[in-house]
């Protein structure tokens, strides 16, 4: 699952062999740290995986992640996500640029599909 929230972008998958544990992955350590602190995930950070697609990773219990997702939904107080990120994270231009590129790519894909 890809998750784009105020704190950043992460990819979340089941931790192989551990059904009650999720692997939360990112390309930006600050994004993982912000999620971990904001939502009290009590994540266990793993060593940096230099050659992996997502270099920084932490394990989180499925129950804690479920609670965090509920809190993320309850915290939505904006009517435009990209504008909120630009306002609330002015120093994270890479994240905002990435959001715009994802939005543009999906807009183009769905625009072509509807022709």
N, CA, C and O of each residue as an XYZ file, in Angstrom:
460
protein
N       0.849     -1.166      0.000
C       0.000      0.000      0.000
C       0.895      1.230      0.000
O       1.800      1.349      0.826
N       0.646      2.119     -0.905
C       1.330      3.410     -0.888
C       0.497      4.377     -0.067
O      -0.724      4.439     -0.214
N       1.152      5.121      0.786
C       0.456      6.075      1.637
C       1.144      7.432      1.511
O       2.338      7.569      1.775
N       0.367      8.423      1.105
C       0.833      9.802      1.019
C       0.074     10.588      2.085
O      -1.142     10.749      1.987
N       0.771     11.070      3.086
C       0.145     11.836      4.160
C       1.004     13.053      4.476
O       2.090     13.222      3.921
N       0.512     13.888      5.364
C       1.220     15.113      5.756
C       2.678     14.814      6.129
O       3.576     15.585      5.791
N       2.909     13.706      6.819
C       4.264     13.384      7.300
C       5.189     12.859      6.213
O       6.406     12.840      6.396
N       4.630     12.432      5.086
C       5.484     11.949      4.002
C       4.887     10.767      3.266
O       3.706     10.453      3.412
N       5.720     10.121      2.475
C       5.320      8.987      1.639
C       5.977      7.716      2.153
O       7.179      7.682      2.418
N       5.159      6.662      2.291
C       5.688      5.353      2.668
C       4.994      4.268      1.855
O       3.908      4.466      1.312
N       5.640      3.143      1.790
C       5.079      1.932      1.220
C       4.949      0.938      2.373
O       5.896      0.727      3.130
N       3.780      0.338      2.498
C       3.524     -0.572      3.623
C       3.162     -1.945      3.081
O       2.266     -2.080      2.247
N       3.866     -2.958      3.560
C       3.611     -4.343      3.175
C       3.697     -5.225      4.415
O       4.215     -4.809      5.452
N       3.189     -6.436      4.299
C       3.335     -7.384      5.409
C       4.809     -7.772      5.515
O       5.483     -7.988      4.508
N       5.286     -7.855      6.727
C       6.666     -8.291      6.958
C       6.714     -9.793      6.725
O       6.047    -10.558      7.422
N       7.493    -10.205      5.757
C       7.537    -11.599      5.320
C       7.692    -12.565      6.509
O       8.652    -12.485      7.276
N       6.726    -13.467      6.634
C       6.788    -14.488      7.674
C       6.180    -14.072      9.006
O       6.128    -14.873      9.939
N       5.716    -12.816      9.104
C       5.157    -12.313     10.359
C       3.819    -11.635     10.073
O       3.788    -10.430      9.821
N       2.714    -12.380     10.108
C       1.422    -11.833      9.699
C       0.929    -10.650     10.524
O       0.130     -9.860     10.022
N       1.364    -10.501     11.746
C       0.900     -9.388     12.578
C       1.867     -8.204     12.577
O       1.713     -7.262     13.354
N       2.862     -8.265     11.695
C       3.860     -7.198     11.614
C       3.902     -6.647     10.195
O       3.881     -7.397      9.220
N       3.962     -5.331     10.100
C       4.067     -4.673      8.801
C       5.448     -4.064      8.637
O       6.094     -3.669      9.608
N       5.885     -3.997      7.391
C       7.144     -3.351      7.047
C       6.783     -2.017      6.401
O       6.184     -1.972      5.327
N       7.159     -0.931      7.078
C       6.880      0.417      6.586
C       8.182      0.925      5.987
O       9.196      1.025      6.677
N       8.147      1.245      4.695
C       9.376      1.560      3.961
C       9.293      2.953      3.355
O       8.216      3.438      3.009
N      10.458      3.586      3.235
C      10.496      4.912      2.630
C      11.852      5.129      1.976
O      12.790      4.352      2.155
N      11.923      6.203      1.219
C      13.193      6.630      0.640
C      13.759      7.810      1.422
O      14.839      8.316      1.117
N      13.007      8.238      2.439
C      13.390      9.424      3.210
C      13.220      9.119      4.696
O      12.100      8.932      5.171
N      14.319      9.071      5.417
C      14.290      8.756      6.848
C      13.406      9.730      7.619
O      12.738      9.329      8.573
N      13.390     10.996      7.226
C      12.573     11.994      7.924
C      11.093     11.635      7.851
O      10.354     11.894      8.800
N      10.648     11.048      6.748
C       9.250     10.661      6.616
C       8.907      9.548      7.611
O       7.866      9.590      8.267
N       9.790      8.556      7.713
C       9.548      7.464      8.666
C       9.564      7.975     10.099
O       8.705      7.613     10.903
N      10.530      8.806     10.413
C      10.623      9.337     11.775
C       9.396     10.157     12.132
O       8.882     10.054     13.246
N       8.919     10.974     11.190
C       7.742     11.805     11.451
C       6.510     10.930     11.710
O       5.745     11.199     12.636
N       6.320      9.899     10.906
C       5.185      8.996     11.122
C       5.313      8.275     12.461
O       4.342      8.166     13.210
N       6.499      7.792     12.753
C       6.737      7.057     13.984
C       6.430      7.920     15.210
O       5.802      7.461     16.164
N       6.882      9.172     15.170
C       6.673     10.068     16.315
C       5.240     10.574     16.392
O       4.643     10.568     17.468
N       4.678     11.010     15.271
C       3.333     11.588     15.265
C       2.289     10.591     15.735
O       1.359     10.961     16.451
N       2.427      9.339     15.344
C       1.397      8.343     15.616
C       1.830      7.290     16.631
O       1.170      6.261     16.775
N       2.929      7.538     17.332
C       3.416      6.618     18.370
C       3.414      5.172     17.875
O       2.890      4.274     18.534
N       4.008      4.969     16.708
C       4.014      3.641     16.099
C       4.914      2.644     16.830
O       4.728      1.433     16.712
N       5.866      3.145     17.569
C       6.845      2.291     18.241
C       7.541      1.376     17.236
O       7.800      0.203     17.504
N       7.836      1.955     16.066
C       8.492      1.198     15.013
C       9.912      0.814     15.392
O      10.614      1.551     16.084
N      10.308     -0.335     14.930
C      11.671     -0.820     15.122
C      12.424     -0.601     13.806
O      12.171     -1.285     12.814
N      13.345      0.353     13.814
C      14.072      0.679     12.598
C      15.051     -0.434     12.255
O      15.726     -0.983     13.125
N      15.112     -0.751     10.976
C      16.025     -1.776     10.476
C      17.252     -1.094      9.886
O      17.207      0.095      9.568
N      18.344     -1.833      9.738
C      19.524     -1.233      9.108
C      19.196     -0.722      7.706
O      18.365     -1.297      7.004
N      19.850      0.351      7.315
C      19.655      0.927      5.986
C      19.996     -0.110      4.927
O      21.032     -0.771      4.990
N      19.109     -0.237      3.959
C      19.295     -1.185      2.854
C      19.705     -0.386      1.625
O      18.852      0.004      0.828
N      20.985     -0.144      1.467
C      21.499      0.743      0.433
C      21.054      0.329     -0.967
O      20.752      1.193     -1.790
N      21.006     -0.951     -1.251
C      20.680     -1.398     -2.601
C      19.175     -1.645     -2.805
O      18.762     -2.038     -3.895
N      18.367     -1.422     -1.785
C      16.927     -1.673     -1.895
C      16.205     -0.484     -2.521
O      16.708      0.640     -2.514
N      15.029     -0.749     -3.055
C      14.186      0.294     -3.627
C      13.825      1.325     -2.557
O      13.868      2.529     -2.809
N      13.471      0.848     -1.368
C      13.188      1.713     -0.217
C      14.303      1.471      0.797
O      14.367      0.416      1.428
N      15.169      2.454      0.941
C      16.380      2.255      1.736
C      16.147      2.236      3.244
O      16.873      1.561      3.974
N      15.140      2.971      3.714
C      14.893      3.047      5.155
C      13.594      2.334      5.480
O      12.583      2.503      4.798
N      13.644      1.525      6.546
C      12.506      0.660      6.845
C      12.353      0.504      8.355
O      13.311      0.602      9.121
N      11.121      0.259      8.742
C      10.868     -0.078     10.143
C       9.722     -1.077     10.187
O       8.855     -1.096      9.313
N       9.738     -1.901     11.220
C       8.636     -2.819     11.439
C       7.676     -2.184     12.438
O       8.086     -1.489     13.368
N       6.389     -2.441     12.219
C       5.328     -1.881     13.064
C       4.260     -2.952     13.228
O       3.953     -3.675     12.279
N       3.699     -3.058     14.407
C       2.621     -4.027     14.585
C       1.425     -3.604     13.728
O       1.163     -2.415     13.543
N       0.724     -4.583     13.222
C      -0.460     -4.328     12.406
C      -1.482     -3.507     13.199
O      -2.130     -2.623     12.638
N      -1.629     -3.789     14.485
C      -2.595     -3.066     15.322
C      -2.221     -1.591     15.446
O      -3.094     -0.726     15.368
N      -0.940     -1.294     15.636
C      -0.517      0.109     15.747
C      -0.712      0.838     14.420
O      -1.132      1.995     14.403
N      -0.409      0.162     13.303
C      -0.581      0.805     11.996
C      -2.065      1.072     11.735
O      -2.422      2.128     11.213
N      -2.918      0.132     12.092
C      -4.361      0.315     11.914
C      -4.840      1.538     12.694
O      -5.609      2.349     12.180
N      -4.385      1.662     13.922
C      -4.735      2.828     14.742
C      -4.214      4.118     14.109
O      -4.916      5.129     14.087
N      -2.998      4.083     13.602
C      -2.408      5.267     12.974
C      -3.202      5.679     11.741
O      -3.420      6.870     11.517
N      -3.638      4.710     10.937
C      -4.425      5.036      9.744
C      -5.732      5.721     10.139
O      -6.162      6.668      9.480
N      -6.353      5.252     11.192
C      -7.576      5.895     11.654
C      -7.294      7.334     12.080
O      -8.065      8.240     11.764
N      -6.194      7.543     12.793
C      -5.824      8.892     13.211
C      -5.530      9.789     12.014
O      -5.871     10.972     12.024
N      -4.897      9.229     10.983
C      -4.607     10.012      9.783
C      -5.895     10.499      9.132
O      -5.994     11.655      8.721
N      -6.874      9.616      9.043
C      -8.153      9.994      8.449
C      -8.834     11.059      9.300
O      -9.356     12.039      8.769
N      -8.832     10.873     10.605
C      -9.478     11.834     11.496
C      -8.798     13.201     11.466
O      -9.429     14.211     11.778
N      -7.530     13.243     11.098
C      -6.768     14.498     11.091
C      -6.924     15.291      9.792
O      -6.393     16.396      9.685
N      -7.634     14.756      8.818
C      -7.789     15.477      7.551
C      -8.564     16.761      7.810
O      -9.723     16.741      8.226
N      -7.887     17.884      7.552
C      -8.494     19.200      7.786
C      -8.239     20.142      6.607
O      -8.275     21.363      6.763
N      -7.986     19.579      5.451
C      -7.651     20.354      4.253
C      -8.574     19.933      3.122
O      -9.148     18.844      3.137
N      -8.708     20.833      2.127
C      -9.515     20.473      0.959
C      -8.661     20.298     -0.295
O      -9.185     20.021     -1.374
N      -7.352     20.459     -0.151
C      -6.432     20.215     -1.259
C      -5.125     19.704     -0.661
O      -4.400     20.449     -0.002
N      -4.833     18.425     -0.897
C      -3.684     17.776     -0.263
C      -2.358     18.413     -0.673
O      -1.528     18.717      0.183
N      -2.156     18.616     -1.966
C      -0.867     19.163     -2.417
C      -0.634     20.561     -1.859
O       0.485     20.888     -1.464
N      -1.674     21.388     -1.821
C      -1.527     22.729     -1.243
C      -1.166     22.661      0.234
O      -0.337     23.438      0.707
N      -1.784     21.732      0.968
C      -1.476     21.572      2.381
C      -0.015     21.177      2.573
O       0.662     21.715      3.449
N       0.476     20.242      1.762
C       1.871     19.825      1.887
C       2.791     21.010      1.604
O       3.768     21.217      2.323
N       2.491     21.787      0.567
C       3.298     22.970      0.259
C       3.311     23.972      1.400
O       4.331     24.611      1.659
N       2.186     24.112      2.079
C       2.077     25.049      3.200
C       2.739     24.498      4.473
O       3.484     25.208      5.148
N       2.459     23.223      4.794
C       2.919     22.646      6.057
C       4.331     22.080      6.008
O       4.952     21.876      7.051
N       4.844     21.824      4.806
C       6.182     21.233      4.670
C       7.004     22.033      3.648
O       7.492     21.467      2.670
N       7.158     23.338      3.869
C       7.821     24.178      2.859
C       9.277     23.790      2.587
O       9.818     24.129      1.534
N       9.911     23.091      3.515
C      11.313     22.700      3.318
C      11.466     21.348      2.630
O      12.586     20.922      2.349
N      10.364     20.678      2.358
C      10.418     19.346      1.739
C       9.931     19.429      0.294
O       8.925     18.822     -0.074
N      10.660     20.187     -0.510
C      10.273     20.418     -1.906
C      10.297     19.120     -2.718
O       9.532     18.971     -3.670
N      11.172     18.181     -2.344
C      11.207     16.903     -3.069
C       9.878     16.162     -2.922
O       9.377     15.575     -3.881
N       9.320     16.194     -1.725
C       8.036     15.517     -1.504
C       6.934     16.176     -2.320
O       6.169     15.491     -3.000
N       6.847     17.494     -2.258
C       5.822     18.198     -3.020
C       5.988     17.957     -4.519
O       5.003     17.733     -5.223
N       7.203     17.999     -5.002
C       7.464     17.736     -6.424
C       7.034     16.317     -6.785
O       6.424     16.098     -7.832
N       7.350     15.361     -5.928
C       6.931     13.979     -6.164
C       5.424     13.840     -6.224
O       4.898     13.130     -7.081
N       4.717     14.517     -5.312
C       3.254     14.470     -5.318
C       2.692     15.008     -6.632
O       1.777     14.425     -7.214
N       3.243     16.109     -7.083
C       2.775     16.712     -8.338
C       3.050     15.775     -9.513
O       2.218     15.646    -10.411
N       4.206     15.127     -9.513
C       4.537     14.204    -10.595
C       3.629     12.975    -10.581
O       3.204     12.516    -11.642
N       3.325     12.439     -9.408
C       2.402     11.303     -9.317
C       1.028     11.728     -9.819
O       0.413     11.020    -10.617
N       0.543     12.882     -9.358
C      -0.768     13.376     -9.781
C      -0.807     13.536    -11.305
O      -1.765     13.114    -11.953
N       0.236     14.147    -11.870
C       0.297     14.386    -13.310
C       0.321     13.072    -14.086
O      -0.373     12.931    -15.093
N       1.109     12.121    -13.624
C       1.189     10.825    -14.299
C      -0.166     10.129    -14.302
O      -0.610      9.647    -15.344
N      -0.823     10.070    -13.159
C      -2.128      9.402    -13.098
C      -3.186     10.157    -13.894
O      -4.053      9.540    -14.511
N      -3.123     11.480    -13.885
C      -4.047     12.274    -14.702
C      -3.877     11.907    -16.173
O      -4.858     11.684    -16.882
N      -2.615     11.846    -16.629
C      -2.336     11.505    -18.026
C      -2.810     10.087    -18.358
O      -3.427      9.873    -19.401
N      -2.531      9.127    -17.488
C      -2.926      7.737    -17.723
C      -4.443      7.624    -17.842
O      -4.950      6.991    -18.768
N      -5.157      8.229    -16.920
C      -6.628      8.122    -16.950
C      -7.246      8.968    -18.054
O      -8.318      8.635    -18.559
N      -6.594     10.041    -18.428
C      -7.099     10.844    -19.548
C      -6.983     10.054    -20.841
O      -7.905     10.081    -21.656
N      -5.881      9.353    -21.052
C      -5.703      8.533    -22.248
C      -6.701      7.379    -22.260
O      -7.239      7.028    -23.310
N      -6.944      6.791    -21.086
C      -7.833      5.640    -21.004
C      -9.268      5.997    -21.329
O     -10.029      5.150    -21.798
N      -9.647      7.246    -21.085
C     -11.043      7.634    -21.308
C     -11.296      8.113    -22.737
O     -12.431      8.442    -23.080
N     -10.277      8.156    -23.559
C     -10.447      8.622    -24.952
C     -10.999      7.537    -25.827
O     -11.205      7.752    -27.021
